[in-house]
Structures are given as C-alpha cells and as structure tokens.
Amino acid sequence: MPNGVRGWADRVAEKLAKAEPGWHYANLAIRSKRLRHIVDEQLEQAIAMEPTLITLYAGGNDILDFGTDMDQLLAQYEEVVARLAATGATLVLFTGFDVKVSAVLEPLKKRNTLYNRRVRELAAKYGAVLVDYWCFEAFHDRRMWDTDRLHMSKAGHKYLAAQVLDHLGVPHKISLKEWEPPARTTLRDWERRQRRWVNDWVLPLFGRKLRGVTLGDSLSPRWPQPVKVPRKGGLKKLMEPRD
C-alpha cells in the first residue's frame, strides 16, 4: 500500500479466492521500480513460483525518466513478456493512462502513445489479456487519483480491480459510488492546490532524481511469497495479529 491505499491487485486476488477457493497470491511489486529493476529483482522469482496467472504492469516509471531510450525499453519489455508467456500462465498486460499532471510533462505523451501501441501488439502476439487502461474515461476525474496525481486513489484502485476482473470473467460486486459533478474551482483555489502539489510532490521528486534515489528504495514486496487467500476475510485476515 504505497500511499496507504489497498491496491487493485489485492482486491483482484480476494475476488478470485471467493469465486474459486484455493487461490494462492504473491505480489512482488514495489513503487518507483524501473523495468530493469523488475528484470533483475522480480522476474526469476516470479517464474520460479510456477504461477497460473501473472499481471505485468511495468515501464511507466521509465517513461517519466527524461533519458529513457524507448527502443531499448520496449525491446526489454518484450523479452519480459516472452519469458512470462512461455510459462503457460494467463498473462495480463496493461497500457498506460495519459495522466494530466502538468503541461511540463506533455512532451512525454508521445512516449506513452508508443508504449501503448507496443503493449497492444505484444498482447496480441503472445495471447495475453489486455487491460487497455488508456481507454478508461473514468480516470479523467481527478478524484480517481491521489494527491501526487500519479498514483491512484482508493476509488481508482477499486475501478481498475473491477476492470481486471471483468477481463478475466470473474464475478464481483465492486462498484463505485455515484459522485456529484466536480465543484467549480476558483482561480485562487486552483493556485493554492498547484502550490501545495509543487511543494509536496514535484520539488521532492526532482530532489530524489538529483540524488539518484526513489521512494521504493527502502520498501519490500508486500506479499513476496505465495499466501493462500482466505475466502472469508480476505488478505486482511492474514494481517490480523495472533495471540
């Protein structure tokens, strides 16, 4: 839970266990990791688990790095996809959403378009399930995003979990509550939010880039080894303290 929000993958695992008891679940993801880190730290470990279902959502952090070579990134991405597809597991791939963070990042939109096109091609080539995140209109609502504007809010995670389950044909009752239309924002409120966002997120982000560190450097995977997901109580039950 990198921003204190239960992620979409945990939600998907719990619904899988309810639909078909006996599921085991591991989650090796760590926020801010680049694709090369996933290859070095997670790929072999994931394959060794002999999974029947794999979700791969990677490359977005690389796109945000100004020095990224997109040809090299996408070639490495295909190598990962090919390795995972060769396991025989059901493989789920994701395109990336064009997050409207700031006009400063608009030049990176071309990279995202290129990345999404290649992900779609590879999903077709390797027979993967494609969750085309780019097409989800619901994510144009800023309430689907956390205060950093890059990571999803609770509502965003719930919506993405529902989409993944729908693509897998798994029954669920996940739904978003009906929201009122966003309130009109005054110029003063907009400027206040912009200043807070720059101070709280943008400046620290550039500071970390200058120091060569990320928010994920001190984090560990939440579920590094497969755990049997309880049909009742879900993953929360596994986290309850025992006497």
C-alpha positions in Angstrom: 0.0 0.0 0.0 2.5 2.7 -1.2 0.1 5.6 -0.5 -2.0 4.0 2.2 -4.5 2.6 -0.2 -5.3 -1.1 -0.7 -4.2 -1.8 -4.2 -6.2 -3.2 -7.2 -4.1 -6.5 -7.2 -5.0 -7.3 -3.6 -8.7 -6.7 -4.5 -8.5 -9.0 -7.5 -6.8 -11.8 -5.5 -9.6 -11.7 -2.9 -12.3 -11.9 -5.6 -10.5 -14.8 -7.3 -10.4 -16.6 -4.0 -14.2 -16.0 -3.4 -15.0 -17.2 -6.9 -12.8 -20.3 -6.7 -11.4 -21.1 -3.2 -7.8 -22.3 -3.1 -6.0 -19.4 -4.8 -2.5 -18.5 -3.7 -1.3 -15.0 -4.2 2.1 -13.2 -4.3 2.8 -9.6 -5.1 6.4 -8.6 -5.9 5.6 -5.0 -6.9 7.4 -2.1 -5.4 6.6 1.5 -6.3 9.0 3.5 -8.4 10.8 0.4 -9.8 12.1 0.7 -13.4 11.8 -2.2 -15.8 15.5 -3.1 -15.4 14.9 -3.5 -11.6 11.9 -5.8 -12.3 14.1 -7.9 -14.5 16.9 -8.1 -12.0 14.9 -8.5 -8.8 11.5 -10.0 -9.6 11.4 -11.9 -12.9 13.1 -15.1 -12.0 11.4 -15.1 -8.6 8.0 -14.8 -10.2 8.7 -17.6 -12.7 10.0 -19.9 -10.0 6.6 -19.8 -8.3 5.1 -21.6 -11.3 2.1 -19.2 -11.5 -1.1 -19.8 -13.4 -2.0 -16.1 -13.6 0.5 -13.2 -14.0 -0.1 -9.5 -14.2 2.6 -7.3 -15.6 2.2 -3.5 -15.2 5.7 -2.1 -15.9 7.5 0.6 -17.8 5.6 3.7 -16.7 8.3 4.9 -14.4 10.8 4.6 -17.2 8.7 6.7 -19.5 8.9 9.5 -16.9 12.7 9.5 -17.0 13.9 12.0 -19.5 16.9 10.0 -20.6 15.0 6.8 -21.4 15.7 5.1 -24.8 12.3 3.9 -25.9 13.6 1.4 -28.4 15.7 -0.2 -25.7 12.9 -0.1 -23.1 10.3 -1.7 -25.4 12.8 -4.4 -26.5 13.4 -5.3 -22.9 9.7 -5.2 -22.2 9.1 -7.8 -25.0 11.8 -10.0 -23.5 9.9 -10.0 -20.2 6.6 -10.6 -21.9 8.0 -13.5 -23.8 9.5 -15.1 -20.7 6.3 -14.8 -18.8 4.1 -16.1 -21.7 6.4 -19.1 -22.0 5.3 -20.3 -18.6 1.9 -21.1 -19.9 0.2 -18.9 -17.3 -2.6 -16.5 -18.2 -0.8 -13.2 -18.7 -2.4 -9.8 -18.2 -0.8 -6.7 -19.7 -1.8 -3.0 -19.2 -1.5 0.1 -21.3 -0.7 3.3 -19.6 -3.1 6.2 -18.9 -2.3 9.7 -20.1 -2.3 11.3 -16.6 -2.8 15.1 -16.9 -0.3 16.0 -14.3 1.3 19.2 -15.8 2.0 20.8 -19.1 5.6 20.3 -18.4 5.2 16.5 -18.9 3.1 16.8 -22.1 6.2 16.1 -24.3 6.2 12.6 -22.7 2.8 11.9 -24.3 4.4 10.6 -27.4 6.3 8.1 -25.4 3.1 6.9 -23.8 1.5 6.5 -27.2 4.4 4.5 -28.5 4.4 2.3 -25.3 0.7 1.7 -25.5 0.8 0.7 -29.2 3.6 -1.8 -28.5 1.8 -3.3 -25.5 -1.3 -3.9 -27.6 0.8 -5.5 -30.3 2.6 -7.8 -27.8 -0.7 -8.7 -26.1 -1.9 -10.0 -29.5 1.4 -11.6 -30.4 1.7 -13.6 -27.1 -2.0 -14.2 -26.4 -2.1 -12.1 -23.3 -5.2 -10.5 -21.8 -5.1 -6.7 -22.5 -6.5 -4.3 -20.0 -6.4 -1.1 -22.1 -6.1 1.4 -19.2 -5.7 4.2 -21.7 -9.3 3.9 -22.8 -10.9 4.2 -19.3 -12.8 7.5 -19.4 -13.5 7.3 -15.6 -9.8 8.2 -14.9 -10.3 11.7 -16.3 -11.9 12.5 -13.0 -9.2 13.8 -10.6 -10.9 12.0 -7.7 -9.6 8.8 -9.2 -6.0 10.0 -8.3 -4.1 10.5 -5.1 -2.7 13.9 -4.1 0.6 13.2 -6.1 -1.6 13.0 -9.3 0.4 9.9 -10.4 -0.9 7.1 -8.2 -4.5 6.0 -7.9 -6.8 6.8 -5.1 -8.9 4.2 -3.4 -11.6 4.8 -6.0 -9.1 4.4 -8.8 -7.8 1.1 -7.4 -11.4 -0.2 -7.0 -12.2 0.7 -10.6 -9.1 -0.9 -12.0 -9.7 -4.1 -10.0 -13.2 -4.3 -11.4 -11.8 -3.9 -14.9 -9.3 -6.7 -14.4 -11.9 -9.0 -13.0 -14.2 -8.2 -15.9 -11.5 -9.0 -18.4 -10.8 -12.3 -16.6 -14.5 -13.2 -16.4 -14.5 -13.3 -12.6 -17.8 -12.4 -10.9 -17.6 -9.5 -8.4 -19.7 -6.7 -6.9 -17.1 -4.0 -6.9 -18.7 -0.7 -7.9 -18.0 3.0 -7.4 -20.4 5.2 -5.6 -22.2 7.8 -7.6 -20.3 11.1 -7.4 -21.7 14.5 -7.7 -20.2 16.5 -10.6 -16.9 18.1 -9.5 -17.4 21.5 -7.9 -16.3 24.5 -9.9 -12.8 25.6 -8.9 -11.9 29.3 -8.4 -8.6 30.6 -9.7 -7.5 31.1 -6.1 -8.3 27.5 -5.1 -6.5 26.2 -8.3 -3.4 28.3 -7.5 -3.4 27.0 -3.9 -3.6 23.4 -5.0 -0.9 23.9 -7.5 1.5 25.4 -4.9 0.7 22.6 -2.5 1.3 19.9 -5.2 4.6 21.5 -6.3 5.9 21.8 -2.7 4.7 18.4 -1.5 5.5 16.3 -4.6 7.2 18.0 -7.5 10.2 19.5 -5.7 10.8 16.3 -3.6 10.6 14.3 -6.8 13.3 16.3 -8.6 15.4 16.2 -5.4 15.2 12.4 -5.4 16.2 12.3 -9.1 19.2 14.5 -8.4 20.2 12.2 -5.5 19.6 9.1 -7.6 17.0 7.6 -5.2 13.4 6.7 -5.3 10.5 6.2 -2.9 10.8 2.5 -3.4 14.4 2.1 -2.3 13.6 1.3 1.3 10.4 -0.8 0.5 9.9 -4.5 0.3 7.3 -6.5 -1.6 4.1 -6.7 0.3 3.5 -10.4 -0.4 6.9 -11.8 -1.6 5.9 -15.4 -1.1 2.6 -17.1 -2.2 -0.1 -17.0 0.5 -3.4 -18.8 0.4 -6.1 -16.1 0.3 -8.9 -16.8 2.8 -12.3 -16.9 1.2 -13.7 -15.0 4.1 -11.9 -12.1 5.5 -9.5 -11.8 2.5 -5.9 -10.7 2.9 -6.8 -8.6 5.9 -7.4 -11.8 7.8 -3.7 -12.8 7.2 -2.5 -9.5 8.6 -4.5 -9.7 11.9 -2.3 -10.1 15.0 -2.4 -13.6 16.6 -2.3 -14.3 20.3 
